[in-house]
Amino acid sequence: MLKVIAFDFVGVLVNEKDIDLEEQEDKLERKFGSNLNDEDYLTFAEQTLKINNKEAIDITKNIINKLYKVRDADIFTKLKNKYNNIKIIIATNHLSYVEEFINKYFDTTYLDDVIISANINKIKPNANFYNFILEKFNIKSKELLFLDDNVENIDGANKLNIRTIKVEKNMNLYEEVCKFISEGSEDNETNNI
């Protein structure tokens, strides 16, 4: 039985707007998901762009707010209203500064957890990222549904027999999750890709 639904953030819950970033912003944005923690990111900003931590954090929060567009702000509310016994989490490779955006644009009342690579020092598609979720919620791999737009992250989850949905750009997330659950996919041994 499905117990936890984990949503990636960029490319799943939000899309990136088609905007031009300044050179400094572009260099920082390229490092959003590839750091194990905020400290590595701030060190990069200081060494590469010669800016202090406060400047880097301010620029980062500004980039996050102007770059991301929410796909469905009510996704958690709708899913919890229909499946109140399933936990809903965000599980993303990102900096901790994205939490401010999440709290501002999503109704986190219906969100059970936010797991960010920078906070746990683990990064997808490494097994330790997914195992962190399994251990935290004390669930088996078949009891987790993981949604991501990145095929490497989907493959990483599949290697652990975690159920997956590969998210496409214009996919209706609510409908896809409902379809997955209604078809009884959570009881099958195969993944939905």
C-alpha positions in Angstrom: 0.0 0.0 0.0 1.2 3.5 -0.9 2.2 5.5 2.2 4.3 8.4 1.0 4.2 10.5 -2.2 7.5 12.4 -2.8 7.6 15.3 -5.3 10.7 16.8 -6.7 10.7 20.6 -6.9 12.1 22.1 -10.0 10.5 20.7 -13.2 7.8 19.0 -11.1 6.1 21.5 -8.6 7.6 24.5 -10.4 8.7 25.3 -13.8 11.5 27.8 -14.7 10.3 30.9 -16.3 11.9 31.8 -19.7 13.8 34.8 -18.4 17.4 36.0 -18.8 19.5 36.0 -15.7 22.4 38.4 -15.2 25.8 36.7 -15.5 26.3 36.5 -11.7 22.8 35.1 -11.2 23.3 32.6 -14.0 26.5 31.3 -12.3 24.8 30.9 -9.0 21.6 29.3 -10.4 23.7 26.6 -12.1 24.9 25.5 -8.7 21.4 25.3 -7.0 21.0 21.5 -7.1 24.6 20.3 -7.3 25.7 21.0 -3.8 25.6 18.7 -0.8 25.0 21.7 1.5 24.6 25.4 1.7 28.2 25.9 2.9 29.7 24.5 -0.3 27.5 26.8 -2.3 28.4 29.9 -0.3 32.1 29.0 -0.6 31.6 28.7 -4.4 29.9 32.1 -4.4 32.7 33.7 -2.4 35.5 32.2 -4.4 34.1 32.5 -7.9 32.0 35.7 -7.6 33.9 37.5 -4.8 30.7 38.2 -2.8 30.1 37.6 0.9 27.6 35.2 2.3 24.8 37.8 2.9 25.1 39.0 -0.7 25.0 35.4 -2.0 22.0 34.5 0.0 20.1 37.7 -1.0 20.9 37.1 -4.7 19.9 33.5 -4.4 16.5 34.2 -2.8 15.9 36.8 -5.5 16.7 34.3 -8.3 14.4 31.7 -6.7 11.5 34.2 -6.5 11.8 35.5 -10.0 12.7 32.2 -11.8 10.2 29.7 -10.5 6.5 29.5 -11.5 4.2 27.2 -9.5 2.4 24.6 -11.6 -0.4 23.8 -9.2 -0.4 25.7 -5.9 -3.3 23.5 -4.6 -1.7 20.1 -5.4 -1.1 19.1 -1.8 -4.6 20.2 -0.6 -6.3 18.3 -3.4 -4.3 15.1 -2.8 -4.8 15.2 1.0 -8.5 15.8 0.6 -8.7 12.6 -1.5 -6.0 10.5 0.1 -5.7 11.7 3.7 -3.9 8.6 4.9 -0.9 9.2 2.5 1.9 11.4 3.5 3.0 14.1 1.0 6.5 15.4 0.9 8.9 17.5 -1.2 12.2 15.7 -1.9 14.6 17.9 -3.9 18.2 18.6 -4.7 18.3 22.3 -3.8 19.6 24.9 -1.3 17.8 25.4 2.0 16.8 28.9 0.8 14.1 27.4 -1.3 12.1 26.7 1.8 11.0 30.3 2.0 9.5 30.1 -1.5 7.8 26.8 -0.7 6.2 28.3 2.4 5.0 31.4 0.5 3.5 29.7 -2.6 2.2 26.3 -1.3 -0.3 25.5 1.4 2.1 23.6 3.6 -0.7 22.6 6.0 -1.1 19.6 3.8 2.6 18.9 3.4 4.1 16.3 5.8 7.8 17.2 5.2 10.3 19.0 3.0 13.5 17.1 2.4 16.2 19.2 0.8 19.6 17.8 -0.2 21.4 20.8 1.3 19.8 20.0 4.7 20.6 16.3 4.8 23.9 16.3 2.9 22.6 13.7 0.5 21.8 14.2 -3.2 19.8 12.4 -5.9 20.3 10.0 -7.7 22.5 8.5 -4.9 20.8 5.7 -3.0 21.4 7.4 0.3 19.0 10.2 -0.6 16.1 7.7 -1.2 17.1 5.6 1.8 16.9 8.6 4.0 13.2 9.0 3.0 12.5 5.3 3.5 14.1 5.3 6.9 12.6 8.6 8.1 9.1 7.3 7.3 9.8 3.7 8.2 8.4 2.4 4.9 9.4 -0.1 2.3 10.4 1.0 -1.2 7.1 -0.2 -2.7 5.2 2.1 -0.3 6.9 5.2 -1.8 5.8 7.0 -5.0 8.5 9.3 -6.3 7.8 12.0 -9.0 10.7 13.6 -10.8 11.4 15.1 -14.2 15.0 13.9 -14.3 15.5 10.4 -15.8 18.7 9.8 -13.7 16.7 10.5 -10.5 13.9 8.2 -11.7 16.5 5.5 -12.4 18.1 6.0 -9.0 14.7 5.4 -7.4 13.9 2.4 -9.6 17.2 0.7 -8.6 15.7 0.6 -5.1 12.3 -0.7 -6.4 10.6 2.7 -5.5 7.5 3.4 -7.5 8.0 6.4 -9.9 6.3 8.7 -12.2 8.5 10.5 -14.8 7.0 14.0 -15.0 6.7 15.7 -18.3 6.4 19.5 -18.8 2.6 19.8 -19.3 1.5 16.8 -17.2 -1.3 17.3 -14.7 0.3 16.1 -11.5 -3.0 15.6 -9.6 -4.5 13.5 -12.4 -1.4 11.4 -12.8 -1.2 10.6 -9.1 -4.9 9.8 -8.9 -4.6 7.6 -12.0 -1.6 5.8 -10.6 -3.4 5.1 -7.3 -6.8 4.2 -8.8 -5.2 1.7 -11.2 -3.8 -0.1 -8.2 -0.2 0.5 -9.3 0.9 0.8 -5.7 0.3 -2.9 -5.3 2.2 -4.0 -8.4 5.9 -4.9 -8.4 6.6 -2.8 -11.5 7.2 0.9 -11.7 5.2 3.4 -13.6 7.6 5.4 -15.8 
